[in-house]
Amino acid sequence: MVVNLYTPQAIWGRELRHYRKKAGLTQGQLSERIHFSESLISGVETGQLPASPEFAEICDEVLNADGALHRLLDWRKGQALPSWFGKWVDKEQDAVTLRVYEPMVMPGLLQTEAYARALLGDDEATAARLERQAILVRESPPPPILRCVIDELALHRLVGSPEIVRDQLEHLVAIASAQVSVQVVPRGCVRTGILAGFAIATMEGGIEVAYLETAIHGLTTGDQDEVAAAVKQFEAIRIEALPLSMSLELIKRTAEEQWT
């Protein structure tokens, strides 16, 4: 995934790399000292993944950064719901069906509070994410049907702590129903060019809108060609995914074998 080098998140990642190299540590050596995965460190340094306050604090301590990394997370304050994402949330609220693909982390609508907080590192942003989930339990209008497809690598990505990831995976299994489904694409099956997350909302009457993650920010579009391309990509990924029952078994097994 191509990342805009000048987003605050990417700039923060470069600061982490600066302090890590100044300390003379490789990503693997830093991983051993802070007990966060090497893949997470790599994702943060390249701007693909956000850093949690806990992650920043322990990096400050191990890298002797004198609190600089934690202070630099202040850029997140006041960004609970970016304006460009608010456009999608409005569509999400009106949808009768949602189809979501996430290659890196768990879908926002299915994240536990602890998992969301570890990702976002901000109470306001976490609260905003949890508020979105209310659509899944509302009475009127009926909740949307939610079809999620995630990459298997997301099951193995450390977010916050092993306990947080285990609880998150157990939540995926517990929430699965006729209304909410989660399918897992086995490692190595995702096709080239489909590495960013996206979602498709189907409204009453069949109108469809897509949300596409870009290198700079998310884009909500109702353009028929772009939506059709998103639907085509979703179906191409979905047919590579394990059936629901096998996906849930894989999620259970990963929770027990890797995160217990």
Long-range contacts (C-beta under 8 A, 24 or more apart in sequence): 1-48, 1-195, 1-196, 1-215, 2-215, 3-46, 3-47, 3-48, 3-215, 4-47, 4-215, 4-216, 5-47, 7-47, 7-216, 8-75, 8-76, 9-47, 9-50, 10-46, 10-47, 11-47, 12-44, 12-47, 12-51, 12-69, 12-72, 12-73, 12-75, 13-44, 13-45, 13-46, 13-47, 13-51, 14-45, 14-47, 15-68, 15-69, 15-72, 16-41, 16-44, 16-45, 16-51, 16-59, 16-69, 17-45, 19-59, 19-63, 19-64, 19-65, 19-68, 19-69, 20-45, 20-59, 20-63, 22-63, 23-62, 23-63, 23-64, 25-63, 30-59, 30-62, 30-63, 33-62, 34-58, 34-59, 34-62, 36-158, 37-157, 37-158, 39-157, 39-158, 40-157, 40-158, 40-159, 43-104, 48-104, 49-104, 49-105, 50-119, 50-120, 50-121, 51-121, 52-117, 52-118, 52-119, 52-120, 52-121, 52-159, 52-160, 53-121, 54-118, 54-160, 55-121, 56-121, 73-121, 76-120, 76-121, 76-122, 76-125, 77-122, 77-124, 78-124, 79-122, 79-125, 80-122, 80-124, 80-125, 80-127, 80-128, 81-125, 81-128, 82-217, 82-218, 84-217, 84-218, 84-219, 84-220, 85-217, 85-218, 87-220, 88-199, 88-201, 88-211, 88-218, 88-220, 89-132, 91-201, 91-203, 91-209, 91-211, 91-220, 92-132, 92-135, 92-144, 92-199, 92-201, 93-135, 94-201, 94-203, 94-204, 95-135, 95-144, 95-201, 95-202, 95-203, 96-142, 96-144, 96-145, 96-202, 96-203, 96-204, 97-144, 97-145, 97-146, 97-147, 97-201, 97-202, 98-144, 98-145, 98-146, 98-147, 98-199, 98-200, 98-201, 98-202, 99-147, 99-148, 99-149, 99-199, 99-200, 99-202, 99-231, 99-234, 100-146, 100-147, 100-148, 100-149, 100-197, 100-198, 100-199, 100-200, 101-148, 101-149, 101-150, 101-194, 101-197, 101-198, 101-199, 101-233, 101-234, 101-237, 102-148, 102-149, 102-150, 102-151, 102-154, 102-197, 103-150, 103-151, 103-153, 103-154, 103-190, 103-194, 103-195, 103-196, 103-197, 104-151, 104-153, 104-154, 104-157, 104-197, 105-154, 105-157, 105-159, 106-150, 106-154, 106-168, 106-172, 107-148, 107-150, 108-132, 109-133, 109-135, 109-136, 109-146, 109-148, 110-146, 110-148, 110-171, 110-172, 110-175, 110-180, 110-182, 111-168, 112-164, 112-167, 112-168, 112-171, 114-160, 114-164, 114-167, 114-168, 115-159, 115-160, 115-164, 115-165, 115-167, 115-168, 117-160, 118-159, 118-160, 118-161, 118-164, 119-159, 119-160, 136-179, 136-180, 143-179, 144-201, 145-179, 145-180, 146-179, 146-180, 146-181, 147-181, 147-183, 147-238, 148-180, 148-181, 148-182, 148-183, 149-182, 149-183, 149-184, 149-185, 149-234, 149-237, 149-238, 149-241, 150-182, 150-183, 150-184, 150-185, 151-184, 151-185, 151-187, 151-190, 152-184, 152-185, 152-186, 152-187, 152-250, 153-187, 155-184, 155-250, 155-251, 155-254, 155-258, 156-254, 156-258, 162-258, 162-259, 162-260, 163-259, 165-255, 165-259, 166-255, 166-259, 166-260, 169-251, 169-252, 169-254, 169-255, 169-259, 170-252, 170-255, 172-248, 172-251, 173-248, 173-251, 173-252, 173-255, 176-244, 176-248, 181-244, 182-244, 182-247, 182-248, 182-251, 183-238, 183-241, 183-242, 183-243, 183-244, 183-247, 184-241, 184-242, 184-247, 184-250, 184-251, 185-237, 185-240, 185-241, 185-242, 186-240, 186-241, 186-242, 189-240, 189-241, 190-237, 190-240, 191-236, 191-237, 191-240, 194-233, 194-236, 194-237, 198-230, 198-233, 198-234, 200-227, 200-230, 200-231, 200-234
